[in-house]
Amino acid sequence: MKIIRLPGVLLIALSLFASSNSLAQASLKVIPQNVIEAFKTKYPKGAVKNWKSETNEYTVKFTMDKQKYISSYDQEGNWIQTVRKINWTWDLPKPVQNAVKHSKYSDWTVDEIKELWDCSGHFFQLFIDNGNLQIDAFHENIFIENWVIEFNTNGDLTEKKRLDNATSKGYK
């Protein structure tokens, strides 16, 4: 059995660190400067975790005020939207809580909540399903409905959309 000496291990670790650091810098170079500046202008206190680029759109994950956000920009640096995940319904504004409580979806399961800002306003999206129905195990998924319901900050229902079970995440 061959013993690896400490200097060899350090050399390998340093080379891995250097290559991962250069990859991170390389991925940052593909983000246009005008997009980076647009982000810095909109969120000056935002601490960038990472950037991703897709066809004609750039997405940045960042933290601000101890909250995690995802923001999108087009190739000209125009802001598209910002999204934040909310963990609990009690973290929603009171008007939205009351609207959900008094809606026909009040007894449905809330799977995910997103707070969304875009050029048309400030909204709260609830990904919900009626999986609480009493159905035997062999037929459970046949009858479950998945929906996204969206409220504005006043608690007005602004949109609702039924999702198929295969693509129930990632609306908007």
Secondary structure per residue as TSV (DSSP state, phi and psi in degrees):
chain	resnum	aa	ss	phi	psi
A	1	M	-	360.0	133.2
A	2	K	-	-93.7	134.9
A	3	I	-	-95.5	126.9
A	4	I	-	-85.3	129.4
A	5	R	-	-82.9	153.5
A	6	L	H	-55.5	-43.4
A	7	P	H	-59.7	-36.0
A	8	G	H	-65.7	-41.6
A	9	V	H	-64.3	-43.2
A	10	L	H	-62.7	-40.2
A	11	L	H	-63.0	-42.7
A	12	I	H	-64.5	-45.6
A	13	A	H	-61.8	-43.6
A	14	L	H	-64.5	-39.8
A	15	S	H	-68.1	-37.4
A	16	L	H	-64.1	-43.3
A	17	F	H	-62.1	-45.1
A	18	A	H	-64.4	-40.5
A	19	S	H	-69.8	-38.8
A	20	S	H	-67.9	-35.7
A	21	N	H	-66.4	-42.0
A	22	S	H	-69.1	-32.7
A	23	L	H	-65.4	-41.2
A	24	A	H	-63.0	-41.6
A	25	Q	H	-67.4	-36.7
A	26	A	H	-65.3	-40.4
A	27	S	H	-69.0	-28.7
A	28	L	H	-71.5	-30.8
A	29	K	H	-66.7	-23.2
A	30	V	T	-79.6	-9.8
A	31	I	S	-84.0	121.4
A	32	P	-	-61.0	145.4
A	33	Q	H	-59.9	-36.8
A	34	N	H	-64.7	-30.6
A	35	V	H	-71.4	-43.5
A	36	I	H	-62.3	-43.5
A	37	E	H	-65.0	-38.6
A	38	A	H	-61.8	-40.8
A	39	F	H	-63.7	-47.7
A	40	K	H	-61.3	-34.5
A	41	T	H	-70.2	-43.6
A	42	K	H	-73.4	-39.5
A	43	Y	-	-127.4	73.0
A	44	P	T	-63.3	-24.5
A	45	K	T	-94.1	2.3
A	46	G	-	-74.1	128.2
A	47	A	E	-99.2	111.8
A	48	V	E	-70.4	129.8
A	49	K	E	-91.0	-51.2
A	50	N	E	-164.1	161.0
A	51	W	E	-113.0	147.7
A	52	K	E	-135.0	144.7
A	53	S	E	-120.1	135.9
A	54	E	E	-124.0	178.1
A	55	T	T	-55.1	113.5
A	56	N	T	61.1	15.7
A	57	E	E	-145.1	142.4
A	58	Y	E	-124.0	134.2
A	59	T	E	-121.2	135.5
A	60	V	E	-123.3	131.0
A	61	K	E	-96.7	132.5
A	62	F	E	-151.9	164.3
A	63	T	E	-117.1	148.9
A	64	M	E	-156.7	130.7
A	65	D	T	51.7	42.6
A	66	K	T	63.8	20.2
A	67	Q	E	-118.0	149.3
A	68	K	E	-99.2	136.6
A	69	Y	E	-133.7	159.5
A	70	I	E	-130.8	127.5
A	71	S	E	-126.3	145.1
A	72	S	E	-121.1	145.0
A	73	Y	E	-136.4	150.5
A	74	D	E	-86.2	179.8
A	75	Q	T	-69.2	-17.5
A	76	E	T	-87.8	-3.2
A	77	G	S	91.5	11.1
A	78	N	-	-79.6	130.8
A	79	W	E	-68.4	134.9
A	80	I	E	-102.7	-55.5
A	81	Q	E	-164.9	163.5
A	82	T	E	-133.5	139.5
A	83	V	E	-130.3	142.6
A	84	R	E	-134.7	136.0
A	85	K	E	-81.5	137.6
A	86	I	E	-113.4	131.8
A	87	N	-	-83.7	-31.2
A	88	W	-	-134.0	147.1
A	89	T	G	-64.6	-28.5
A	90	W	G	-71.4	-10.5
A	91	D	G	-85.8	-4.9
A	92	L	S	-74.7	153.7
A	93	P	-	-60.1	148.8
A	94	K	H	-52.8	-44.3
A	95	P	H	-59.8	-35.5
A	96	V	H	-72.7	-41.8
A	97	Q	H	-56.8	-47.3
A	98	N	H	-64.4	-39.6
A	99	A	H	-63.6	-42.1
A	100	V	H	-65.9	-44.0
A	101	K	H	-60.5	-34.0
A	102	H	T	-101.8	11.4
A	103	S	S	-92.6	170.8
A	104	K	T	-71.2	-6.6
A	105	Y	T	-99.9	11.6
A	106	S	T	-61.3	-29.4
A	107	D	T	-100.1	10.2
A	108	W	S	-83.2	159.6
A	109	T	E	-83.5	130.1
A	110	V	E	-90.1	114.8
A	111	D	E	-88.7	-34.2
A	112	E	E	-159.6	148.0
A	113	I	E	-129.5	133.9
A	114	K	E	-127.3	137.2
A	115	E	E	-97.3	130.3
A	116	L	E	-130.8	132.3
A	117	W	E	-117.9	131.8
A	118	D	E	-145.9	-174.4
A	119	C	T	-64.4	-17.8
A	120	S	T	-93.3	-7.6
A	121	G	E	147.6	-157.2
A	122	H	E	-124.0	122.6
A	123	F	E	-136.7	164.7
A	124	F	E	-125.9	121.6
A	125	Q	E	-105.4	129.3
A	126	L	E	-113.9	121.1
A	127	F	E	-90.6	116.2
A	128	I	E	-128.5	160.5
A	129	D	E	-146.7	159.7
A	130	N	-	-100.6	37.9
A	131	G	T	-69.0	-3.0
A	132	N	T	-81.0	-0.1
A	133	L	S	-63.0	147.5
A	134	Q	-	-83.4	93.8
A	135	I	-	-130.1	143.8
A	136	D	-	-67.0	161.5
A	137	A	T	-62.0	-25.7
A	138	F	T	-77.8	-17.3
A	139	H	T	-122.9	8.8
A	140	E	H	-54.1	-53.8
A	141	N	H	-74.8	-13.8
A	142	I	H	-67.2	-37.9
A	143	F	H	-103.2	-3.1
A	144	I	-	-73.1	132.7
A	145	E	-	-108.0	135.3
A	146	N	E	-112.4	130.9
A	147	W	E	-133.3	157.8
A	148	V	E	-117.0	124.4
A	149	I	E	-115.7	141.5
A	150	E	E	-126.8	132.9
A	151	F	E	-121.9	147.8
A	152	N	E	-84.9	-178.9
A	153	T	T	-67.7	-18.3
A	154	N	T	-85.8	-4.9
A	155	G	-	90.2	10.5
A	156	D	-	-80.8	132.8
A	157	L	E	-72.0	115.1
A	158	T	E	-101.1	-23.3
A	159	E	E	-162.6	147.5
A	160	K	E	-143.0	141.3
A	161	K	E	-146.6	129.3
A	162	R	E	-80.9	134.8
A	163	L	E	-108.3	146.0
A	164	D	-	-78.3	159.5
A	165	N	G	-64.0	-25.7
A	166	A	G	-76.8	-27.8
A	167	T	G	-125.4	46.3
A	168	S	-	-78.6	-5.6
A	169	K	S	-112.1	156.9
A	170	G	-	89.8	23.5
A	171	Y	-	-71.6	135.8
A	172	K	-	65.6	360.0
